[in-house]
Every structure is written in structure tokens, then in C-alpha cells.
Amino acid sequence: MTLFDALGFRWDRSAVPASVPHHSLDRVCFRFHKMLPEFVWDASMLEGNPFTFPEVQTLLDGVTIGGRKLSDQEQILNLAEGAKRLLAMVKSGQFELSKPVFAELNGIVARKEALEWGMFRGEGQEKNYTPDVGLGERGRYTPLPTLPGAPELNQVFSEGVSALQACEPFERATAFFLFGALQQFFFDGNKRTSRFMMNGVLMSHGIDAISVPAAKAQEFNEKMVDFYLSKDATEMMAFLAGCHPEAKAILPPPIDDRIQDDGFRSRS
């Protein structure tokens, strides 16, 4: 089975950054810890959470925010706890691209928000309900059906993770995020959990974690809709690379900035 067959989507592999800056494990973990409030806020904005950045900072300092829904507050706290657990896994060398880690992080991120959390669809009490993903005016995306024991989801996950081992870390990480988002292994929190897994892969290999800035939430959602419909991840891969803190070092310069054959920069 080829990589694309195993994952259920494709992309232009030549467009994935081939050279990504590497740092020490301590360095990438320190940056993730230092930016944790920003990472949590960015992730919450992608979910439509109304908490402002100062409110997230205040909440993470242990002070509750008046006038906000408890469900919104709990989502923030779950994201923060998930980020801290991921960081602890990476620091201790316990992080791996595996179902137990994936399920544990979902159990934190989607706690009390999903129908069931911390297990694949069909492995708990609910055996039949299959959630779909709303794509706005472009319809809905329906993943593999929920079946008792989740035999198909477990097979797809196993084959996908096995196929990803042949990829370089940056490609493996970003592809896993899209893999988790597409296959919808859990009842909820798939994108959030899969981004944590993506960052676990990156940090474990000395690569800085990626956060999708709140300012790019609309662009993120639009490109994800295109991805669900086309099963082509090329644009999403480029988008994620552009969100990397060292994007200028890993992406090719704009066409207008490239040196032409005559040795001069192109001019508009």
C-alpha cells in the first residue's frame, strides 16, 4: 500500500520543505512552554471560542473570568492541560506517534465536550453514530462509519502511521495532522488533538512547534474545506509551513524576489 493510499489523501511531496532548522530538545520545549498561552488562544480561536488573549492568560494564571460560559472556559483549560501533557511527554522521551498517546491527548482535549473522549469512535458505549464535518455552503464531509470496536478506524490508523514512518519529520508531522482531521478517529476534538500530535513529532525531532495564528483562522478554515473536498493536501502543507516560526528559512522566496537567469532580480 502506498503512502497516499494509506492516508486517504495526496500532496505534492516536492513542495514540502526539505530543510527545516533543528534545535536542541531543551530549546524547542522552552519555546513551547513560554508561548503556551498564545498556543492555547490560537487553538481556541480556531474553535470559535470567544475568550480574548488577556482572558486566556488570566485563566491560565488561575483566575476565573466572569461573564463567560463554563463550556468555553473548560475548553481553554483542556487545551492548556493537553499542551502541558504533550510537553511532559516530549521532555521525558515518552511521546510517540501511537494510538495510546493519540487517545490520551484526546481524552484531555475533548473531555466533557465530545460524546465520548479518549477512545476511537465505536470503542465506547456509542457504536453507531457517525458525526460529519460541516463545510458551510459546500456541504458536509462524512468520514468512515462508526462500527462496534472500530475495526476500520484501527486498521486505517495502523496502516497510516506505518506508512508515515518513511517520511521526514516535518512532512510526517504535518501529514499526520491532516490524516487525523480527515479520518475523524474521535467523536470530537480531532483537529485539536491531531495538531498536538503534529507538534509532538516536530519537537521530538528538535523542530519548533507550529501554531496557526488567530489572524489566519479564516484562511485555515477555507483551506481545510478545500482539503476535505479535494483530498489534496498540497495547499494545507504550504499553509502549515507558512505558520512555522522560521517560515522564511524553510519556504522558497516569492517569485518576484528570485534571481533571474541574467543575474538580476525580477521587477514588476
C-alpha positions in Angstrom: 0.0 0.0 0.0 1.4 3.4 -1.0 1.7 6.4 1.4 -1.2 8.2 -0.2 -3.4 5.1 -0.2 -2.8 4.5 3.4 -3.6 8.1 4.5 -6.5 8.7 2.2 -5.2 11.8 0.6 -2.3 13.1 -1.5 0.0 16.1 -1.9 2.9 17.3 -4.0 5.8 15.9 -2.0 8.3 18.1 -3.8 6.7 21.2 -2.4 7.3 20.1 1.3 10.2 22.0 2.9 13.3 19.8 2.6 15.5 21.7 5.0 14.0 22.8 8.4 16.1 24.3 11.2 16.8 22.0 14.1 17.5 22.9 17.7 18.1 21.1 20.9 15.2 19.4 22.7 15.5 21.8 25.6 15.3 24.8 23.2 12.1 23.8 21.4 10.5 22.7 24.7 11.4 26.1 26.3 9.8 28.0 23.4 6.6 25.9 23.6 6.3 26.4 27.3 7.0 30.2 27.0 4.3 30.5 24.3 1.8 28.2 25.8 -0.9 30.9 26.4 -0.6 32.0 22.8 -0.8 28.5 21.5 -3.9 27.8 23.6 -5.5 31.1 22.5 -4.8 30.4 18.8 -6.2 26.9 19.1 -9.3 28.2 20.9 -9.9 30.8 18.2 -10.0 28.1 15.6 -12.8 26.6 17.5 -14.7 29.8 17.7 -14.1 30.3 21.4 -14.9 33.9 22.5 -12.1 34.2 25.1 -9.7 37.0 24.4 -5.9 36.6 24.7 -5.7 38.5 28.0 -8.6 36.4 29.4 -6.8 33.2 28.4 -3.7 34.5 30.2 -5.8 35.3 33.3 -7.5 32.0 33.3 -4.2 30.1 33.0 -3.0 32.1 36.0 -5.8 30.5 38.0 -8.3 33.4 38.0 -11.8 32.7 36.6 -13.4 35.0 34.1 -16.8 36.4 34.8 -19.5 36.5 32.1 -18.1 33.6 30.1 -19.7 30.2 29.6 -18.3 27.4 31.6 -18.1 25.3 28.5 -15.8 27.9 26.8 -13.7 28.1 30.0 -13.4 24.4 30.2 -12.3 24.2 26.5 -9.4 26.6 27.3 -8.4 24.7 30.4 -8.5 21.4 28.5 -6.3 22.8 25.7 -3.8 24.1 28.3 -3.7 20.8 30.2 -3.3 18.9 26.8 -0.4 21.2 25.9 1.3 20.7 29.3 0.9 16.9 29.0 2.3 16.9 25.5 5.3 19.0 26.7 5.9 16.5 29.5 5.8 13.6 27.1 8.3 15.2 24.7 10.7 16.2 27.5 10.7 12.7 29.0 11.0 11.0 25.6 7.6 9.3 26.1 6.0 10.9 23.0 5.5 8.6 20.1 3.2 8.6 17.1 0.9 5.9 18.5 -2.7 5.2 19.4 -2.2 5.3 23.2 -0.6 8.8 23.0 -3.2 10.0 20.5 -6.1 8.7 22.7 -4.6 10.1 25.9 -4.3 13.6 24.4 -7.9 13.4 23.0 -9.1 12.4 26.4 -7.7 15.6 27.8 -8.6 18.0 24.9 -12.2 16.8 24.3 -13.1 16.0 27.9 -16.8 16.7 28.6 -17.1 18.2 25.2 -17.3 15.2 22.9 -19.9 12.4 23.0 -17.1 10.2 24.3 -13.4 11.0 24.5 -10.1 9.2 24.8 -11.1 6.3 22.5 -11.8 5.8 18.8 -15.4 6.0 17.6 -17.1 2.7 18.3 -14.8 1.6 21.1 -17.1 3.0 23.9 -20.8 2.8 24.6 -21.8 4.5 21.3 -21.5 2.0 18.5 -23.4 3.6 15.6 -23.4 7.4 15.5 -21.2 8.8 12.8 -20.5 12.5 13.1 -19.8 14.6 10.0 -17.9 17.8 9.4 -19.8 20.9 8.3 -18.3 22.6 5.3 -20.7 25.6 5.2 -22.2 26.3 1.8 -20.1 23.5 0.3 -22.0 20.7 2.2 -20.7 18.2 4.6 -17.9 15.7 4.8 -18.7 12.2 6.2 -15.8 10.0 7.4 -15.7 6.2 7.8 -18.7 4.9 9.7 -18.7 4.3 13.4 -18.7 0.5 14.0 -18.6 -1.6 17.2 -14.9 -2.0 18.2 -13.8 0.5 15.5 -12.1 -2.2 13.3 -11.9 0.0 10.2 -10.6 3.0 12.1 -8.0 1.0 13.9 -6.8 -0.6 10.6 -6.6 2.8 8.9 -4.7 4.3 11.8 -2.2 1.4 11.9 -1.6 1.5 8.2 -1.4 5.3 8.1 1.1 5.6 11.0 3.2 2.8 9.5 3.3 4.5 6.1 4.3 7.8 7.6 7.5 6.4 9.1 9.1 6.7 5.6 8.6 10.5 5.7 11.0 13.1 7.1 9.8 14.6 10.4 8.3 17.8 9.1 6.4 16.0 6.4 5.3 13.2 8.8 4.1 15.7 11.4 2.0 17.9 9.0 0.7 14.9 7.2 -0.4 13.3 10.5 -2.4 16.4 11.4 -4.3 16.2 8.1 -4.7 12.4 8.5 -6.3 12.8 11.9 -8.5 15.7 10.7 -9.7 13.7 7.6 -10.3 10.3 9.2 -12.1 11.7 12.3 -11.0 8.9 14.7 -12.8 10.5 17.6 -16.3 12.0 18.1 -14.8 15.5 18.6 -11.5 17.3 19.0 -9.9 15.6 16.0 -8.1 18.7 14.7 -7.0 19.9 18.1 -5.7 16.5 19.1 -4.0 16.0 15.7 -2.2 19.4 15.9 -0.9 18.3 19.3 0.4 15.1 17.7 1.9 17.1 14.9 3.8 19.3 17.4 4.9 16.3 19.3 6.6 14.9 16.2 8.2 18.2 15.5 9.5 18.9 18.9 10.7 15.4 19.4 13.0 16.0 16.4 14.2 19.4 17.5 11.8 21.4 15.3 9.8 24.3 16.7 6.1 23.7 17.2 3.5 25.2 14.8 0.6 27.3 15.9 -2.0 28.6 13.5 -2.3 32.3 14.3 -5.7 33.5 15.3 -5.4 36.1 12.5 -5.3 33.2 10.0 -8.3 31.3 11.3 -10.5 32.2 8.3 -7.7 31.1 5.8 -7.2 27.9 7.8 -10.9 27.0 7.7 -11.2 27.8 4.0 -8.2 25.7 3.1 -9.4 22.8 5.3 -12.7 22.9 3.4 -10.8 22.6 0.2 -8.8 19.7 1.6 -11.9 17.8 2.8 -13.4 18.1 -0.7 -10.4 17.5 -2.9 -8.3 15.2 -0.7 -5.3 17.2 -1.9 -3.1 18.4 0.9 -0.6 20.5 -1.1 -2.1 23.9 -0.1 -2.6 22.9 3.5 1.0 21.7 3.7 2.2 25.0 2.4 -0.1 26.9 4.8 1.3 25.0 7.8 4.8 25.6 6.7 4.0 29.3 6.4 2.8 29.2 10.1 6.1 27.8 11.3 8.1 30.4 13.3 11.0 30.0 10.9 8.9 30.1 7.8 11.2 32.5 6.0 14.1 29.9 6.3 12.1 26.9 5.1 9.9 28.3 2.3 11.2 29.4 -1.1 11.2 33.2 -1.6 8.4 34.8 -3.6 8.8 34.6 -7.3 9.4 38.4 -7.6 12.4 38.0 -5.2 14.1 35.2 -7.0 17.2 35.8 -9.0 16.6 35.6 -12.8 18.9 33.8 -15.2 20.5 37.1 -16.1 21.6 37.7 -12.5 19.1 40.5 -11.8 16.1 40.4 -9.5 12.8 40.4 -11.4 10.9 43.6 -11.4 7.2 44.2 -11.6 
